[in-house]
Amino acid sequence: MSKETFGSNVKKLRQAHGLTQSYMADALGISRRAYIDIESGKALPRTYERYEALAMVLHVNISDLWLETLDFVTETTVTIKR
């Protein structure tokens, strides 16, 4: 799997949850620019803890972030718990 696919998965999940890039950056403790680089496939999270935080905020397992397709994600199946 490529960084681009990972980033696309993160973006799709974030949008399905109705979250902003700024919210995600704050939740991960990184800058918005660093988060945008993850979504755009230019970078990956630098620590395992950031992968854990991404998975927790997006309500998925870490391994789900690396799937080639996210067929299980639709806007109607996502339950937001804030």
Summary of the structure (lengths in Angstrom):
residues: 82
radius of gyration: 11.5
end to end distance: 30.2
largest distance: 31.5
contacts: 203
relative contact order: 0.22
helix: 56%
strand: 0%
